[in-house]
């Protein structure tokens, strides 16, 4: 990869973003290395009927299976591949759930997530935080232009903010939201940011035309005023994850914490929504301790609908330019070319790419010294464990 806004760090992690050459990114990496044992890790699970549109997501091969993706991925991250599952992983067209990578990395780091759930169709069988009634269910499809009631968005935003502002440690946010790259596309477009041909997804070749059609339909139906507030935008075309994450982010920054947003387009959307509601003169200071953490597979992606290489970095730079701030990212340098498991080598072909904090957790593991060889060996073992027959009689509800 030849880009002037890349820096390969000594740990093997890739740093990127507008103005990266002038920044002491090593200082932030050092802080994360020192503070890993003092990090609050939140995994947000959320549901949107957008995910049930045929062909919109491959985080589950069918619309019905995508209803269970979030709880299944969280269960894999929390319990590991060997334990019998209450919620089986949905079948994928290729690859394996990124929650497996997250499990390997988080086990090495000894980081356990606090799970926040909103808008799921099932009650998770593990300890989790609810900021609203579990009966509310998923957000409506964004194409309606009325994805959530404004009162719901405020409740979730306030709930996330209250948690974030009480933090006295670094914050890592991860997510599992099937259809979430499409709602990210929608809110970024609603903010007036050029995202055409730059939004990724779990598909090897993301369905850009389908996403664009749904987003245009939703924004037209919403009839938003010019320069809409983030609340109005999330209510119109967002999902429940977004207000929780925006609240967490804003609360944590108010209390002066470093924040690592674990993901791709969805985390950029969260950051953009936060910046949109911040006074112009405060934006530079707000982003000072914020990093996007993702995978090399996402950073390497050049979408077929875009003439530009490294689509995600172009998208990130478009957000930076829109708000006149410098946003920086880190990408794990791990690759699976030498893996013995085909489902892991599928990542090198463009499948799955990111999710459940896989990139952020992997890069933290890499910073802490987990080598490429060790990462592959651990992931290979856990894939084998995942597909071993399980004795379902051993299953016990856990909290």
N, C-alpha and C positions, 0 to 999 in steps of 0.2 A: 504494500500500500504506500503510495507516495502522495502525501498531503502535507501542506505546510502547517496545518493545525493538529498534527499528531506529535506526541512525545512518548517514546518507549522508556518506561521507568526501569530501574535496575531490578525490581522485583519481577519483571515480565508483564506487568500491568500496563495497559495503554491509556494515556491521558489525551483528551481532545477537547476542542471547543475554541470559540473565537477569542483570540488574544492569548492563547495558552502559552506561547513562547515567552511572554512577558511576565508570567505568573510563577510564583514559587509553589507549584503544585506539590512538590515534595514535602512542604510543611504540612499541608492538609493530610497527605498520605501518612506522614509520621504520627499526626494526632490520632488518626483512625487506628493505626497499629498499636499505639499506646493505650487507646481507650476501648478496645474490643471487649475487655472484661467489664467495662462500665458503659454498656450500650443497651438501650431499650429497643427491642426488636418487635415490631408490630406487623402481623399479617392480616390484611383486610380481605375478607371474602364478601362478594356481593353478586347479586343477580339482576339481570335485565332481560326482558323479553326480546330485545334486539338479537340476543344469541340464538333465538329460535328461528330466525330467518334462514332458509335453506341456503347453504353455501357461504354463509358469512364468516364462519370460524371452523377451524379444524381442531379446536380444543375439545374433542369428542366428535365422532364421525357422524352423529345424527343429532337433530335438534333435541330429541328426548334425552339422549345421553349427556348433552351439555348442561342439563339441569343439575347434574350431580358432580360435575367437574370440580367445582370449588371445594366441596366437602371431601371429595376423594383425594384431591391433591393435598389438602391440609392434613388429612389423616396419614398420608404417606410421609409427609414432612415430620409430623409429630411422633409417629409410631415406628417408622422405618419399614423396609420391604418385607421383613420376616414375619411380622405380626399379621394374623388374619384380619381382614378389613370388614367393617360394617358397610362401607360404601366402596364397591369395586371401581377401579379406575376405568373411565370410559375408553372404548377402543379408539385408537388414533389411526389416521391414514398411513403414518410412518412415524418413526421415532418413539420416544418414551417421555412420560411426563417430566417436565423440568423440576418437579418436586423431588425427584430422585437425586438430581445434582445438588439441589438445596439441602437435602438431608445429609449427603456426604460432607458438604462444606460446613454446614451448621454443627454437625457432630464433631468435626475437627476443631471448630472454633468454640465449642461448648456454649452455643447460643440457642436459646429456646424462645419461640415467639409467643407473644400474647396475641390471641386471635380475636378479631372483631368481626362480627357477622351482621350483614344487613341485606334484606331482600332475597333470602334463600327460600326455596320451596320445602326444605327439610331442616329439622332441628339437628345441628351437629351433635354427635355423640361424645364430644370432648368439651372440656372447659373453654368457654368463650364469653366475650363481652357483647351484650346487645345494647344499642343506644336508642332503640325503638321497639315497638311491639313486633314480635316474630311473625304475627299474623298478617302484616302488611303485604309481604310478598315482593316479587321482583318489580323493578321499574317497568313502566310501559315501553314499548318499542319507540326509539327516538324518532322514527318516521311520523309519529303522531304529533310531534311538536309539543307534547304535554307529557313528558316522561315521568315526572314526579310533581306532587303538590309542593308549592313553595314552603309550606309549613314543615313538610318532611325534610326538605333540604336544609332549612334553618336548624331543625332539631339535630340532624346528623353533623352539621358543621359545628354547632355549639358543643356537641358532645366530644368531637375530636379535639376542638380547641381547649376545652377544660382539661383533657388528659395531657395534651402537649405542653401547656403552660406550667404544669406541675413537675415536668421532667427536670431532673438535675443530672442528666447523663445524655450522651449522644443518642441520636434517634435514627434507626433504620426502618424504613417503611417498605413493605412488599405487598403484592396483591395477587389475587386470582379472581378474575372477572371475565368469563367467556363473553365475547362480543365487545370487550372493553376498548380495543383499538378503534372500533367504529365510533363509539361514543367520544373517544378522545379526538378523533377526526372532526366530529361534529362541534365540540366546544372550541377547538382551535380555529376552525373555520368561522364560527360565530364571533370570535374575537377579532376577525379580520386578518388572520395570519395565513400566508400562502403555504398550504400543506399538500397541494395536488401532486400526486405521484410520489409522495414521500412517506406515506403512512404504511407501516409494516403490518404484520399479523402472523398468526400461527401457520397459515398456509405457506407452502413453498413459494407459490406465486400468489400473493394476496389479491383478493377480488376487488381491485380498485374501482372498477366501473360500478359494481353493486354498492360498495360503500358510498361512493359519490352520489349515486341516485338516492339512497336512503337519507343521506345527510341533507341534500338539497331539498328533498321532500319535507323533512322535519323542520328545517330552518324556515322554509316558506310557510308551513302550517303554523309555526310559533308566532309569526308576526311580531318579532322583537323590535324594540326601538333601536335607533342607531346607538352604537357603543353601549350594549347591554351590560348590566351588572353580572358578576359571576353567579350570583344566586339565581337570577332569571335565566341565565344560560344553562345552568345545570338542571334547573326545573324543566326547561324546554326539551333538551336533547342529551342530558347526562345520564349517569347511573349512580347508585347509592355509594359506591366506593369514593367517588370524587369529593363530595363534601366532607366526608370523614377524613380523608387524606389531606385536604386543604386545611381543615381545622387543626389537625395534628401538626402539620408543617408550620402554620402561623403561630400556634401556641408554643412550639419548641423554639422557634426563632425569637419569640418574645422573651423567652427565658434564657436566651443566649447560647443555645445548643447547636453543635454541628449536626447536619442532617444528610443522610445518604438515601436518596430516592431510588429504590431498587426496581428497575424496569426500564422500559423504553418510551414509546409514544404516550402511554398512559401517565407516566410520571412527568413527562414534559407538559402534558395538559394540566396536571395538578399544579405545577409550578407556574404555568401561565395564568391559571385562574386566580392563584394567590397574588401574583404581580398585578393583575388587572384591577384589584381592589385596594392596592397600596398606592399612596401618594408618590408621584413621579420622583421626587427628590429622595425618597426613602428606599427606592428599589435597589440601588447599587449595594447599599449596606445589607439589605435583606438577603441577597444572593451570596454574600461573601463566604458563608460557611455551609453552602449547599452544593452537593455533588450529585450528579446522576450516575448510578452504577448499573452497568449492563454487561452483555456478553459480546465477545468478539464476532459471533455469528450475526448479531444484529448490526453491529458497526460495519461489518464487511459487506452487508447486503446492498446491492444496487438494483433497485426495482425495475422491472421490465418497462414500466410506464414512465420511467424517468431517465433522462439522458445523463443524469449526474451520478457519479460513483458515490458510494457511501451515503446512501439516502438519509439515514438517521442523523448523521452529523450535519447535513444540509438543513434538515428539519430543525435541529437544535439551534443552528445559527440563525435561521429565520425567526425563531422565538426570541433569541438574543437581540436581534436587530429591531424587532417590533417594540420591545420594551427598553431598548438602548442600555442593555446590561450585558455582561459577559457571563455566560453559563458554561460550566465545565463538567466533563464527564470522565469516568474511568471505566475501562472495559477489561474484564478478565482475559488473560492471554492463553487460557487452556484451550487445547484443540483435541478432537477425538479421532484424528486420522489413524492412529495406531491402536485404537480400541479393538478388542476381540468381539465386541458386541455390535451387531448391525444396527440396532436401534439407537446406539450412540453415534455410530458413523453417519447415520442419517442426518444428524445436526450439521455435518460438513456439506451436505447437499442442499441445505436451506430449509429443512423442516424444523418446526417448533420454534427454535431460536432463543426463546426467553420465556420467563414466567415464574411465579412463586418466589421471586427474589433470587433466582439462580445466578444471575450475573453479579449482583452485589455481594452475595455470600461467597461466591467463588473468588472474586477479586480480593475480598478480605482474607480468605484462606491463603491465596497466593502471596499477599503482602506478609502474612504470618509465617510463610516458608513452606507451604505444601507444594511440592514440586509437580511438574507436569506428569512425570512417570507415576508418582504416588496417587495423583488425582485419577488418572486413567485406571490404575489398578483397583482403587477403592470403588469407582463407579462400575467397573466390570463385575466386581464381586456382588455389588448390590443389585445390578440388573439380573444376575443369575439367581440371587435370593428372591427377587420380586416374582420371577416366573416359576419358582419351585412350587409344587403342590402344597397347599396348606390344610391343616386339620381344622376345619371350621368349628369343631367342638371346643377348641381352645379359646375361641373368641369370648371376651368378656367386655361389657360396657366399661369404659374408663372415663375418668375425669382429670 
